[in-house]
Structure formats: C-alpha cells, structure tokens
C-alpha cells in the first residue's frame, strides 16, 4: 500500500529487513568501532549497499521518499546491533531529508555525484558566524558533536548570519552545506558512550559557501521551502526543527530493545552463585523485566504517533502551531527517558554480571545515557518549553 508521501510501504519493509539483517554484523564490529572512536569504513559501505542512505531522498532522484516514521523504525533496527552506527546513519539520512528543502543547486551537488553521501552535521548555531560574500557567504567557526565527521563527504553546519542592526534585526539562523574538505576535522571525541560515532569538533576558517548551498532556518518551519517546487511531497513540507529529535530517538529505542532481549536470553540460562537458583525464578527479575518491556513499548508508541501525525498534517496542508511543535519535542524527550530508565532497570537486575566492562550490557548502558544527554532529549528543557507555551509565555526556542 502506498504511503501518503508516495513511497510503497513494501519498500520500507524491505529496508527495515535489511537493517535487521545488518544488526548482527554491526554487533560483531561494535568493540572495534569503540576502540577506533569512529564508524568503520566497511560499515559505511554496508549502509550504502543496503540502500539505507536513500530512505528520505526524493523519488525524483531515485530515493525512496518514505514516510518520516520509517527513519526511527530503521534506526531502531540498526541500534539493536550498534547504537553508534545507528546514530551516525540516522543523522546522515535525516540530513538528506533536509537537503530536499535546500535550493536545487545544493541537491544537484550532492545527489548527482554522491547519492550515498555521508553527511555529518552540527546545528550548534552560536558555534559559527557567516558574513555576506560575493555570490554567497563567508563561514567561520568551530562546531562540536559532528557525528561521523571523519568518514563524511559533506558537512551541514548551523551558523548565525548578521542582519541589519540599524532597524533592530539581530541575527538570522542559517544552515550551510559544504564538502568535508573545506573543514578541519579535529580529534576531540572522548566519551563514555556512543564512542563509535566519532562525534568530533569541526572547524572552518573563512570558507566561501555559495548561496545555493545555504538555507535560512525559518524556511524549514513547515510548508513551502526553497526545494518545494522540485520536491512537493509531504515529507519536504514537515517542520524540521520540531521533528529533529525524532531523527535520533529511534537509536535509544533500539538500544533499549536489544538490552531487553539480551537480558531475557541471559536470565533464562543464569543461576545465582549463592544458592544456584535460576535468575528466571526470582520475582524481582520478572518484575524488572516487565517494567522495562512496558517502558520500551510505551516509548515506541510515543515516538510513532507524532511522526504519523506530522506526515498527515503535511499531506493535508495543515501546518502545526507552536503548541503542537513543542508537544512533539516534549514527547520525544519523554520517550527517550523511558528507554534510559528501561536500560537502567535491566542493568540493575543483572547483578554483578552486568558490570563487566567489556560486556554488551555495559555498552548498552553507556550508549543509553550518552543518547539521553543530547539536548533534544533533556526533558527539563523540552518540558519547560512546552509548559511556557501552554501557559501563554513566549517561546525560547529560536528555530521553531
């Protein structure tokens, strides 16, 4: 059956199955990726070979142009193998989605040459400054957390561009797309979790970015964008920054699901070293398992609903208001919190066996907490912003 966006659901199921088949391979490489603190070249090749980079590319360039919900579904499958790989893939695949809203020149630059391009990004806007230059912008700055930067083909970076202070205008938030060779990738990534993402700092010094390789953030708020004439589908009429948390939330979901599966497998076989009683016979183990499973199931539903709702609204030409946008971001943060709680409960129920530094359970625990540390998943931030808007106070998020 065709989705509202035009993609066939059977094609999506095929890609989900491909991601599921990759998971054991990714699991076998996870320790090496952690040690290298970067995604492995063979993994980048596998993702491209499976067609996963083309999930949210427009159909007109050979992409699947799938419903937005497919992004978190596939990220969850990849995360069952390695959360770091899923994080890098989801970040890059979602930047291909955003690229569909850029001017045609940017789309042609990437998709005519490197349709499976890995696009690293950092949307820490205060990290960069852009000034007008002939034919474009002169971009300088240093941006943190550019996941997959060392393996990337392009960088998508956020920066502030000064406007006319004389008439009270402050600065414009813009995105810039540039080849990786125009940036310096710095060796700064040292992390307890998601080590394999290689989320390093990147630096640019006076790089000239052509006009067609940049877009203003307000043009990505939902509805018409510079790319809308080329890509009129609902996918490219979604509000980017209202939904940005959902691009990575599937990683937390899949990581928690894998932790649950590993816990169940272990608990069925292990016995207590004190009295040889089976772990599976302990009521506390049963209750922790049930609680974690409920949290994960609730998180899955909480993440899926806004993705489906956003697509339906975009297809019907009903842009969301600010209250709905903040509700979506609230729900994403809440769902990731449920996943983190689930992993924590399972590790606690695993006893000393869950403490092995080289064990899969410890990696799941560290990756869960690294994912939840992302600002988009900080419920205090998302929750207070939602509360402000509901109570009639002005929004403090400049990109919504």
KEKE-3310 file (N, C-alpha, C; in steps of 0.2 Angstrom, whole numbers, plus 5000, padded with zeros to 4 digits):
npx = (5004:5003:5011:5005:5015:5019:5028:5030:5024:5029:5042:5048:5047:5056:5068:5068:5070:5082:5090:5088:5094:5107:5111:5117:5130:5134:5134:5145:5156:5156:5164:5177:5174:5171:5184:5191:5185:5176:5165:5166:5174:5170:5157:5151:5151:5142:5130:5127:5127:5115:5106:5101:5105:5097:5084:5076:5077:5072:5060:5062:5075:5079:5077:5069:5059:5052:5039:5041:5041:5048:5061:5064:5060:5070:5082:5080:5081:5095:5101:5100:5110:5122:5122:5130:5132:5119:5116:5125:5121:5107:5108:5114:5105:5094:5099:5099:5086:5083:5091:5083:5075:5083:5090:5090:5103:5111:5105:5108:5122:5125:5117:5119:5132:5136:5126:5125:5130:5138:5133:5139:5135:5132:5122:5124:5122:5127:5141:5146:5149:5143:5146:5141:5147:5154:5142:5138:5142:5153:5160:5164:5170:5169:5162:5154:5152:5150:5144:5151:5160:5174:5172:5164:5156:5151:5147:5135:5131:5126:5124:5126:5120:5123:5111:5102:5107:5103:5090:5085:5086:5093:5101:5101:5097:5105:5108:5122:5129:5143:5158:5167:5181:5182:5183:5191:5193:5193:5202:5194:5185:5181:5172:5161:5150:5142:5154:5158:5153:5161:5160:5166:5174:5172:5180:5180:5187:5184:5178:5171:5154:5143:5128:5117:5120:5115:5103:5089:5084:5070:5064:5062:5052:5040:5029:5030:5047:5063:5066:5054:5047:5053:5052:5038:5032:5024:5034:5044:5038:5037:5040:5056:5064:5055:5053:5066:5071:5066:5073:5084:5079:5075:5087:5089:5078:5080:5092:5088:5078:5087:5094:5085:5082:5094:5095:5084:5088:5100:5095:5087:5096:5106:5111:5110:5124:5124:5115:5112:5099:5088:5090:5078:5068:5067:5056:5059:5067:5058:5049:5056:5060:5047:5043:5053:5050:5037:5040:5048:5039:5029:5037:5039:5027:5024:5034:5031:5018:5018:5026:5018:5007:5012:5016:5003:4997:5005:5003:4990:4990:4990:4999:5008:5004:5013:5012:5009:5021:5030:5024:5027:5041:5042:5037:5046:5058:5053:5050:5063:5068:5061:5066:5079:5077:5072:5084:5092:5086:5086:5100:5102:5095:5103:5113:5130:5135:5131:5141:5152:5166:5168:5157:5141:5130:5135:5139:5127:5121:5130:5129:5115:5114:5122:5115:5104:5109:5109:5104:5092:5085:5084:5073:5069:5072:5064:5052:5050:5049:5038:5028:5029:5024:5011:5006:5005:5017:5031:5040:5056:5064:5073:5073:5061)
npy = (4994:5011:5025:5041:5049:5044:5034:5016:5005:4992:4994:5000:4991:4982:4988:4990:4976:4974:4982:4975:4963:4967:4970:4960:4959:4972:4972:4963:4971:4981:4983:4985:4997:5005:5006:5012:5024:5029:5027:5012:5010:4999:4997:5009:5007:4995:5001:5009:5000:4993:5002:5011:5024:5031:5033:5044:5052:5062:5054:5058:5058:5045:5041:5034:5041:5040:5038:5049:5042:5030:5032:5032:5019:5011:5016:5011:4997:4996:5000:4990:4982:4990:5005:5016:5016:5017:5029:5038:5034:5038:5052:5056:5051:5059:5071:5071:5071:5084:5091:5090:5101:5112:5124:5120:5119:5114:5102:5095:5096:5086:5074:5071:5067:5060:5050:5042:5049:5052:5063:5073:5083:5098:5107:5118:5133:5145:5142:5146:5159:5169:5179:5190:5187:5189:5181:5173:5166:5169:5158:5155:5146:5135:5119:5108:5090:5083:5070:5056:5063:5061:5052:5057:5064:5077:5092:5098:5113:5124:5141:5158:5173:5189:5202:5217:5228:5241:5243:5236:5222:5207:5193:5180:5163:5151:5137:5128:5120:5111:5104:5091:5093:5106:5109:5107:5092:5088:5080:5076:5068:5060:5049:5042:5035:5030:5029:5025:5034:5044:5058:5072:5088:5101:5112:5128:5141:5155:5150:5151:5149:5145:5153:5144:5134:5135:5138:5147:5145:5148:5145:5132:5128:5122:5118:5128:5128:5132:5121:5116:5117:5108:5096:5092:5083:5078:5075:5084:5095:5096:5102:5105:5107:5105:5092:5086:5080:5067:5061:5055:5048:5035:5027:5027:5019:5007:5002:5000:4990:4980:4978:4973:4961:4954:4953:4945:4933:4930:4929:4918:4907:4909:4906:4909:4913:4911:4902:4894:4895:4898:4913:4917:4913:4922:4934:4947:4949:4946:4956:4967:4965:4965:4979:4986:4981:4986:5000:5002:4998:5008:5019:5017:5018:5032:5038:5035:5041:5056:5056:5051:5059:5071:5069:5067:5079:5087:5082:5086:5099:5106:5115:5113:5122:5132:5126:5113:5109:5110:5101:5089:5089:5088:5075:5067:5068:5063:5050:5045:5046:5036:5025:5025:5023:5010:5003:5006:4999:4986:4983:4985:4974:4964:4961:4958:4952:4961:4971:4969:4976:4974:4969:4967:4972:4983:4991:4994:5001:5012:5018:5021:5031:5041:5044:5050:5061:5071:5087:5088:5078:5081:5082:5091:5103:5102:5100:5111:5121:5117:5119:5133:5138:5133:5139:5152:5160:5167:5158:5151:5145:5148:5142:5136)
npz = (5000:4996:5004:5012:5007:4995:4994:4993:5005:5006:5001:5011:5021:5016:5017:5031:5035:5029:5037:5049:5046:5045:5058:5067:5061:5064:5077:5080:5076:5085:5096:5090:5084:5095:5100:5090:5090:5080:5066:5056:5040:5032:5037:5034:5020:5019:5024:5013:5003:5006:5003:5012:5015:5006:5010:5014:5003:4988:4977:4964:4962:4963:4976:4990:4997:5008:5022:5036:5048:5046:5047:5061:5064:5056:5062:5074:5072:5067:5079:5087:5084:5085:5093:5090:5077:5072:5076:5069:5056:5056:5059:5047:5036:5039:5036:5023:5020:5025:5015:5004:5005:5002:4990:4973:4967:4978:4980:4968:4968:4978:4976:4962:4961:4973:4978:4989:4999:5015:5027:5039:5053:5063:5073:5081:5082:5088:5087:5074:5063:5049:5035:5023:5006:4990:4979:4989:5005:5018:5029:5046:5060:5074:5078:5088:5091:5078:5072:5065:5057:5052:5042:5033:5018:5016:5025:5036:5043:5056:5058:5063:5055:5053:5053:5049:5060:5062:5060:5070:5068:5073:5072:5059:5059:5050:5039:5032:5019:5015:5007:5015:5014:5015:5028:5044:5053:5069:5082:5094:5101:5115:5124:5136:5131:5116:5108:5096:5087:5083:5086:5083:5085:5072:5061:5053:5042:5036:5025:5009:5005:4993:4988:4984:4992:5005:5017:5025:5042:5046:5034:5035:5043:5040:5027:5013:5005:4999:4991:4988:4976:4967:4975:4980:4989:5004:5014:5013:5017:5030:5047:5051:5063:5073:5073:5073:5085:5083:5074:5079:5090:5088:5090:5103:5107:5100:5105:5119:5117:5112:5123:5132:5126:5127:5140:5143:5137:5144:5157:5156:5157:5167:5184:5201:5211:5224:5229:5218:5212:5198:5189:5182:5190:5200:5208:5208:5197:5186:5188:5185:5172:5166:5169:5161:5148:5147:5147:5136:5126:5128:5124:5111:5105:5109:5101:5088:5086:5084:5073:5063:5064:5060:5047:5041:5043:5035:5023:5021:5021:5033:5043:5059:5074:5086:5099:5096:5090:5101:5109:5102:5103:5117:5119:5112:5120:5132:5129:5125:5138:5145:5138:5143:5157:5156:5152:5163:5173:5169:5169:5183:5188:5183:5191:5197:5186:5176:5176:5169:5161:5147:5143:5134:5140:5147:5137:5131:5142:5144:5131:5131:5141:5135:5124:5129:5135:5125:5120:5114:5121:5134:5146:5155:5148:5136:5142:5150:5140:5133:5143:5145:5133:5133:5144:5140:5138:5130:5117:5119:5110:5096:5084:5080)
capx = (5000:5007:5010:5003:5020:5021:5033:5027:5026:5033:5049:5050:5048:5062:5074:5068:5073:5089:5093:5088:5099:5114:5112:5122:5136:5136:5136:5152:5161:5155:5170:5182:5171:5173:5191:5193:5181:5174:5162:5171:5173:5166:5150:5148:5149:5137:5124:5126:5125:5109:5101:5098:5106:5092:5077:5072:5079:5066:5059:5064:5082:5080:5077:5063:5054:5047:5036:5046:5041:5052:5068:5065:5060:5076:5087:5080:5084:5102:5104:5100:5117:5127:5119:5134:5131:5113:5116:5128:5116:5101:5110:5116:5099:5090:5101:5097:5079:5083:5093:5077:5072:5088:5089:5091:5110:5114:5103:5112:5129:5126:5114:5121:5138:5137:5119:5125:5135:5138:5133:5139:5132:5132:5117:5126:5122:5132:5147:5148:5147:5143:5145:5139:5152:5151:5139:5137:5143:5160:5158:5170:5168:5170:5156:5155:5147:5148:5145:5154:5164:5180:5170:5159:5158:5149:5145:5129:5133:5122:5128:5122:5122:5121:5106:5103:5106:5101:5082:5083:5087:5098:5104:5097:5099:5105:5111:5127:5132:5150:5162:5171:5187:5183:5183:5196:5190:5198:5202:5191:5179:5182:5166:5159:5145:5142:5161:5159:5150:5166:5157:5172:5173:5175:5182:5181:5190:5183:5176:5165:5149:5138:5121:5113:5122:5113:5095:5088:5080:5063:5061:5061:5047:5035:5026:5035:5054:5066:5066:5047:5045:5056:5050:5032:5029:5023:5040:5048:5034:5037:5044:5062:5067:5050:5054:5073:5073:5064:5078:5089:5076:5075:5093:5088:5073:5083:5097:5084:5075:5092:5096:5080:5082:5100:5093:5080:5092:5104:5091:5084:5101:5110:5109:5113:5130:5124:5111:5110:5093:5088:5088:5071:5063:5067:5051:5061:5069:5052:5045:5061:5059:5040:5043:5057:5046:5032:5043:5050:5033:5026:5041:5038:5020:5025:5038:5027:5012:5019:5028:5012:5003:5016:5015:4996:4996:5009:4999:4983:4992:4989:5005:5007:5006:5019:5010:5010:5028:5033:5022:5031:5048:5041:5036:5052:5062:5050:5051:5070:5069:5058:5071:5085:5075:5072:5091:5095:5082:5089:5107:5102:5093:5108:5118:5137:5136:5130:5146:5158:5167:5168:5150:5136:5125:5138:5139:5120:5120:5134:5126:5108:5115:5125:5110:5099:5112:5108:5100:5085:5081:5083:5066:5068:5072:5058:5046:5049:5047:5031:5025:5029:5020:5004:5004:5005:5023:5034:5044:5063:5067:5073:5072:5054)
capy = (5000:5017:5030:5047:5053:5041:5028:5010:5003:4986:4996:5002:4984:4979:4992:4988:4970:4975:4985:4970:4958:4970:4971:4955:4961:4978:4970:4960:4976:4986:4984:4989:5004:5009:5007:5017:5030:5031:5022:5008:5010:4993:4998:5014:5003:4991:5005:5012:4994:4991:5007:5014:5031:5034:5032:5050:5056:5062:5049:5060:5056:5038:5039:5030:5046:5036:5042:5051:5037:5025:5034:5030:5012:5008:5017:5006:4990:4996:5001:4983:4979:4995:5011:5021:5016:5019:5037:5041:5033:5042:5059:5057:5050:5064:5077:5070:5074:5092:5093:5091:5108:5117:5126:5114:5118:5110:5095:5093:5095:5080:5068:5069:5064:5055:5049:5038:5053:5053:5070:5075:5089:5101:5113:5122:5139:5150:5140:5148:5165:5169:5185:5190:5187:5189:5175:5168:5168:5168:5155:5153:5144:5128:5116:5102:5084:5082:5063:5053:5068:5059:5047:5060:5068:5084:5094:5103:5116:5129:5147:5165:5177:5196:5206:5225:5231:5248:5243:5231:5215:5204:5188:5175:5157:5148:5131:5129:5113:5111:5097:5089:5095:5113:5109:5103:5088:5088:5074:5079:5064:5056:5049:5036:5031:5031:5031:5023:5039:5049:5065:5076:5095:5103:5119:5131:5147:5159:5146:5154:5144:5148:5155:5139:5129:5138:5140:5150:5141:5150:5142:5125:5128:5118:5121:5130:5129:5133:5115:5113:5116:5101:5090:5094:5078:5080:5074:5090:5101:5095:5107:5102:5108:5102:5085:5084:5074:5060:5058:5051:5044:5028:5024:5025:5014:5000:5001:4998:4984:4975:4977:4969:4954:4951:4952:4939:4927:4928:4927:4911:4902:4910:4904:4913:4910:4910:4896:4890:4897:4901:4920:4917:4911:4927:4938:4954:4949:4946:4962:4972:4963:4968:4986:4988:4980:4991:5007:5002:4998:5015:5024:5016:5022:5039:5041:5034:5045:5062:5056:5049:5065:5076:5067:5068:5086:5090:5080:5089:5106:5109:5116:5113:5128:5131:5122:5106:5108:5109:5094:5084:5088:5085:5068:5063:5068:5059:5043:5043:5045:5029:5020:5026:5020:5003:5000:5006:4994:4979:4983:4984:4967:4959:4960:4959:4950:4966:4976:4968:4982:4973:4966:4970:4976:4989:4996:4997:5006:5019:5021:5024:5038:5046:5047:5054:5068:5075:5092:5087:5073:5083:5083:5098:5108:5101:5100:5118:5125:5116:5122:5140:5139:5131:5145:5159:5164:5167:5153:5152:5141:5152:5138:5133)
capz = (5000:4996:5010:5009:5004:4988:4994:4994:5012:5005:5000:5018:5025:5013:5020:5038:5035:5028:5043:5054:5044:5047:5066:5070:5059:5067:5084:5079:5075:5090:5100:5086:5082:5101:5101:5085:5091:5073:5062:5052:5033:5030:5039:5029:5014:5020:5024:5006:4999:5008:5001:5018:5014:5001:5013:5014:4997:4984:4972:4958:4961:4964:4983:4992:4999:5013:5027:5041:5054:5044:5050:5068:5063:5054:5067:5080:5070:5067:5086:5090:5083:5087:5094:5087:5069:5071:5077:5063:5050:5057:5057:5039:5032:5040:5033:5016:5020:5025:5009:4999:5006:5000:4983:4968:4966:4983:4979:4962:4970:4982:4973:4955:4962:4978:4981:4996:5004:5022:5028:5046:5054:5069:5072:5087:5079:5090:5085:5068:5060:5042:5033:5015:5002:4983:4977:4994:5012:5021:5035:5050:5067:5077:5079:5092:5090:5071:5072:5058:5053:5048:5037:5029:5012:5017:5032:5036:5049:5058:5060:5064:5050:5055:5049:5049:5067:5062:5060:5075:5067:5076:5068:5056:5059:5043:5038:5027:5016:5012:5007:5021:5013:5017:5036:5048:5057:5075:5086:5101:5104:5121:5128:5139:5127:5109:5106:5089:5082:5081:5086:5084:5083:5066:5061:5046:5043:5030:5019:5005:5003:4988:4990:4984:4997:5011:5018:5031:5046:5045:5028:5036:5048:5038:5021:5007:5006:4993:4987:4987:4969:4965:4979:4983:4993:5011:5018:5012:5020:5038:5051:5053:5070:5078:5072:5073:5090:5081:5069:5083:5096:5087:5092:5111:5107:5098:5110:5124:5115:5112:5130:5135:5123:5129:5147:5144:5135:5150:5163:5156:5157:5173:5190:5207:5213:5231:5230:5212:5210:5192:5189:5179:5195:5205:5206:5206:5190:5182:5188:5182:5165:5164:5169:5156:5142:5146:5146:5129:5122:5128:5121:5104:5103:5110:5096:5082:5085:5081:5066:5059:5064:5056:5040:5039:5043:5029:5017:5021:5021:5040:5047:5066:5078:5091:5104:5094:5089:5107:5112:5099:5106:5124:5118:5110:5126:5137:5126:5126:5145:5146:5136:5148:5163:5155:5152:5169:5177:5167:5171:5190:5189:5181:5196:5196:5179:5171:5177:5165:5157:5140:5141:5129:5144:5149:5131:5131:5147:5142:5125:5133:5144:5130:5119:5133:5136:5119:5122:5112:5125:5140:5147:5159:5143:5132:5146:5152:5134:5132:5149:5144:5128:5136:5149:5136:5138:5123:5116:5120:5105:5090:5077:5079)
cpx = (5004:5005:5007:5008:5022:5025:5028:5029:5030:5040:5052:5051:5054:5068:5074:5072:5080:5093:5094:5093:5106:5116:5117:5129:5139:5138:5143:5157:5160:5161:5176:5180:5173:5180:5194:5190:5178:5170:5167:5169:5169:5158:5147:5146:5143:5130:5122:5123:5118:5103:5098:5099:5101:5085:5073:5074:5073:5066:5062:5071:5084:5079:5070:5057:5049:5044:5041:5046:5046:5059:5069:5065:5066:5082:5086:5082:5092:5105:5104:5107:5122:5123:5123:5133:5124:5112:5119:5123:5110:5102:5111:5109:5094:5092:5100:5090:5079:5086:5088:5074:5077:5086:5092:5099:5113:5112:5107:5119:5130:5124:5116:5128:5139:5130:5119:5130:5133:5138:5133:5136:5133:5127:5118:5127:5127:5139:5150:5145:5148:5142:5144:5146:5150:5149:5138:5138:5150:5159:5165:5167:5171:5164:5158:5150:5145:5149:5146:5158:5170:5178:5166:5161:5156:5147:5139:5130:5128:5126:5123:5124:5119:5116:5107:5101:5102:5093:5080:5083:5093:5102:5100:5101:5099:5109:5116:5129:5138:5154:5166:5178:5188:5183:5189:5192:5195:5197:5200:5187:5182:5176:5165:5155:5145:5149:5162:5156:5156:5164:5162:5169:5175:5176:5182:5183:5189:5181:5170:5160:5144:5131:5117:5115:5120:5106:5094:5083:5073:5060:5060:5056:5041:5031:5031:5042:5057:5066:5059:5044:5047:5053:5044:5029:5028:5029:5044:5044:5034:5042:5050:5064:5062:5051:5061:5074:5071:5069:5083:5086:5076:5081:5092:5083:5076:5088:5093:5081:5081:5094:5091:5080:5089:5099:5089:5084:5097:5101:5088:5090:5105:5107:5113:5119:5130:5120:5109:5103:5093:5086:5080:5066:5063:5061:5053:5064:5063:5049:5050:5060:5052:5040:5047:5053:5041:5034:5045:5044:5030:5030:5040:5032:5021:5029:5034:5022:5013:5022:5023:5008:5006:5015:5008:4994:4999:5005:4993:4984:4990:4995:5003:5008:5011:5018:5011:5017:5031:5030:5026:5038:5047:5041:5042:5057:5059:5051:5058:5071:5066:5063:5077:5083:5075:5079:5093:5092:5085:5096:5107:5100:5098:5113:5125:5139:5135:5135:5152:5160:5167:5162:5146:5132:5128:5138:5132:5119:5123:5131:5119:5109:5118:5120:5105:5102:5112:5103:5093:5081:5082:5076:5065:5068:5066:5052:5044:5046:5040:5026:5024:5024:5012:5002:5004:5011:5026:5039:5051:5067:5067:5072:5066:5050)
cpy = (5006:5022:5036:5051:5050:5035:5022:5007:4996:4988:4997:4996:4981:4982:4990:4981:4970:4977:4979:4965:4961:4970:4966:4957:4967:4976:4967:4965:4981:4988:4987:4996:5008:5011:5012:5024:5033:5025:5019:5009:5005:4994:5004:5011:4999:4995:5007:5006:4992:4996:5011:5022:5035:5034:5038:5055:5056:5056:5051:5059:5049:5036:5036:5035:5043:5041:5043:5045:5031:5026:5031:5022:5009:5010:5013:4999:4991:4997:4994:4980:4984:5002:5017:5022:5019:5027:5040:5040:5038:5050:5060:5056:5056:5071:5077:5073:5081:5095:5094:5097:5113:5119:5120:5113:5114:5103:5092:5091:5088:5074:5066:5066:5059:5054:5045:5042:5052:5060:5071:5082:5092:5107:5117:5129:5144:5148:5143:5155:5166:5176:5185:5191:5187:5182:5170:5170:5166:5165:5153:5150:5137:5125:5109:5096:5083:5074:5060:5058:5066:5055:5051:5063:5075:5085:5099:5106:5122:5135:5153:5170:5184:5199:5213:5227:5238:5248:5237:5224:5212:5199:5183:5168:5153:5141:5131:5122:5114:5105:5097:5093:5103:5114:5105:5099:5087:5082:5075:5074:5059:5055:5042:5032:5034:5033:5030:5029:5044:5056:5070:5084:5096:5110:5122:5138:5151:5156:5150:5148:5148:5149:5148:5133:5131:5139:5143:5146:5142:5146:5135:5123:5124:5122:5122:5131:5130:5127:5112:5112:5110:5095:5092:5089:5081:5079:5080:5096:5100:5100:5103:5102:5105:5095:5082:5079:5067:5057:5053:5047:5037:5024:5022:5019:5007:4998:4997:4991:4978:4973:4972:4961:4951:4949:4945:4933:4925:4926:4920:4905:4903:4908:4908:4909:4908:4903:4892:4891:4900:4909:4921:4916:4917:4932:4945:4954:4949:4953:4968:4971:4966:4975:4989:4987:4985:4998:5007:5002:5005:5020:5023:5019:5029:5042:5041:5039:5052:5062:5055:5056:5070:5075:5069:5075:5089:5088:5084:5097:5110:5110:5116:5120:5127:5127:5115:5104:5106:5103:5089:5083:5086:5078:5064:5063:5063:5051:5041:5042:5038:5024:5020:5022:5013:5000:5000:5001:4987:4978:4981:4977:4962:4957:4961:4957:4956:4972:4975:4973:4981:4969:4970:4975:4983:4994:4999:5002:5013:5022:5025:5031:5043:5049:5052:5061:5073:5081:5091:5082:5075:5086:5089:5103:5108:5102:5108:5122:5123:5119:5130:5142:5138:5137:5152:5163:5163:5161:5155:5149:5145:5149:5135:5138)
cpz = (5000:5002:5007:5006:4997:4989:4996:5001:5011:5004:5007:5022:5022:5017:5028:5039:5033:5034:5049:5053:5046:5054:5069:5067:5062:5074:5085:5079:5080:5094:5096:5085:5089:5102:5096:5086:5085:5070:5057:5044:5030:5032:5035:5022:5014:5020:5017:5002:5000:5006:5006:5018:5010:5004:5012:5008:4992:4979:4965:4956:4963:4972:4984:4994:5003:5018:5032:5047:5052:5046:5057:5068:5061:5059:5073:5078:5070:5074:5089:5089:5086:5087:5090:5080:5068:5071:5071:5057:5050:5056:5050:5035:5033:5037:5025:5015:5020:5018:5003:5000:5004:4993:4979:4967:4972:4982:4973:4964:4974:4978:4966:4956:4967:4981:4988:5000:5011:5024:5036:5047:5062:5069:5079:5083:5081:5089:5079:5067:5053:5040:5025:5012:4995:4981:4983:5001:5014:5028:5039:5057:5069:5080:5083:5089:5083:5070:5065:5054:5049:5042:5032:5023:5012:5024:5031:5043:5050:5060:5060:5059:5052:5050:5050:5056:5067:5062:5065:5074:5070:5072:5065:5057:5052:5044:5032:5025:5013:5012:5013:5020:5015:5024:5038:5053:5063:5079:5093:5104:5109:5125:5131:5135:5120:5106:5099:5084:5080:5081:5088:5083:5076:5065:5054:5047:5037:5024:5015:5003:4998:4990:4990:4989:5004:5011:5025:5035:5046:5039:5029:5041:5047:5032:5016:5009:5000:4988:4986:4980:4966:4968:4983:4988:5000:5015:5018:5014:5027:5041:5054:5060:5075:5078:5073:5079:5088:5077:5073:5089:5094:5089:5099:5111:5105:5103:5117:5123:5115:5119:5134:5132:5126:5137:5148:5142:5141:5156:5163:5157:5164:5179:5195:5209:5221:5232:5224:5209:5203:5192:5187:5185:5201:5203:5204:5199:5185:5182:5184:5174:5162:5164:5163:5149:5141:5144:5138:5124:5122:5124:5113:5101:5104:5104:5089:5081:5082:5074:5061:5058:5060:5049:5037:5038:5037:5023:5016:5021:5027:5044:5055:5069:5083:5097:5102:5093:5096:5111:5109:5102:5113:5123:5117:5116:5131:5135:5127:5134:5147:5144:5141:5154:5162:5155:5159:5174:5175:5169:5179:5192:5187:5186:5194:5189:5174:5171:5173:5160:5149:5138:5137:5134:5146:5143:5131:5136:5146:5136:5127:5136:5140:5126:5123:5135:5131:5122:5120:5117:5132:5142:5151:5153:5139:5136:5148:5146:5133:5137:5147:5139:5130:5140:5146:5136:5131:5123:5116:5115:5099:5084:5076:5076)
residu = (UNK:UNK:UNK:UNK:UNK:UNK:UNK:UNK:UNK:UNK:UNK:UNK:UNK:UNK:UNK:UNK:UNK:UNK:UNK:UNK:UNK:UNK:UNK:UNK:UNK:UNK:UNK:UNK:UNK:UNK:UNK:UNK:UNK:UNK:UNK:UNK:UNK:UNK:UNK:UNK:UNK:UNK:UNK:UNK:UNK:UNK:UNK:UNK:UNK:UNK:UNK:UNK:UNK:UNK:UNK:UNK:UNK:UNK:UNK:UNK:UNK:UNK:UNK:UNK:UNK:UNK:UNK:UNK:UNK:UNK:UNK:UNK:UNK:UNK:UNK:UNK:UNK:UNK:UNK:UNK:UNK:UNK:UNK:UNK:UNK:UNK:UNK:UNK:UNK:UNK:UNK:UNK:UNK:UNK:UNK:UNK:UNK:UNK:UNK:UNK:UNK:UNK:UNK:UNK:UNK:UNK:UNK:UNK:UNK:UNK:UNK:UNK:UNK:UNK:UNK:UNK:UNK:UNK:UNK:UNK:UNK:UNK:UNK:UNK:UNK:UNK:UNK:UNK:UNK:UNK:UNK:UNK:UNK:UNK:UNK:UNK:UNK:UNK:UNK:UNK:UNK:UNK:UNK:UNK:UNK:UNK:UNK:UNK:UNK:UNK:UNK:UNK:UNK:UNK:UNK:UNK:UNK:UNK:UNK:UNK:UNK:UNK:UNK:UNK:UNK:UNK:UNK:UNK:UNK:UNK:UNK:UNK:UNK:UNK:UNK:UNK:UNK:UNK:UNK:UNK:UNK:UNK:UNK:UNK:UNK:UNK:UNK:UNK:UNK:UNK:UNK:UNK:UNK:UNK:UNK:UNK:UNK:UNK:UNK:UNK:UNK:UNK:UNK:UNK:UNK:UNK:UNK:UNK:UNK:UNK:UNK:UNK:UNK:UNK:UNK:UNK:UNK:UNK:UNK:UNK:UNK:UNK:UNK:UNK:UNK:UNK:UNK:UNK:UNK:UNK:UNK:UNK:UNK:UNK:UNK:UNK:UNK:UNK:UNK:UNK:UNK:UNK:UNK:UNK:UNK:UNK:UNK:UNK:UNK:UNK:UNK:UNK:UNK:UNK:UNK:UNK:UNK:UNK:UNK:UNK:UNK:UNK:UNK:UNK:UNK:UNK:UNK:UNK:UNK:UNK:UNK:UNK:UNK:UNK:UNK:UNK:UNK:UNK:UNK:UNK:UNK:UNK:UNK:UNK:UNK:UNK:UNK:UNK:UNK:UNK:UNK:UNK:UNK:UNK:UNK:UNK:UNK:UNK:UNK:UNK:UNK:UNK:UNK:UNK:UNK:UNK:UNK:UNK:UNK:UNK:UNK:UNK:UNK:UNK:UNK:UNK:UNK:UNK:UNK:UNK:UNK:UNK:UNK:UNK:UNK:UNK:UNK:UNK:UNK:UNK:UNK:UNK:UNK:UNK:UNK:UNK:UNK:UNK:UNK:UNK:UNK:UNK:UNK:UNK:UNK:UNK:UNK:UNK:UNK:UNK:UNK:UNK:UNK:UNK:UNK:UNK:UNK:UNK:UNK:UNK:UNK:UNK:UNK:UNK:UNK:UNK:UNK:UNK:UNK:UNK:UNK:UNK:UNK:UNK:UNK:UNK:UNK:UNK:UNK:UNK:UNK:UNK:UNK:UNK:UNK:UNK:UNK:UNK:UNK:UNK:UNK:UNK:UNK:UNK:UNK:UNK:UNK:UNK:UNK:UNK)
# end
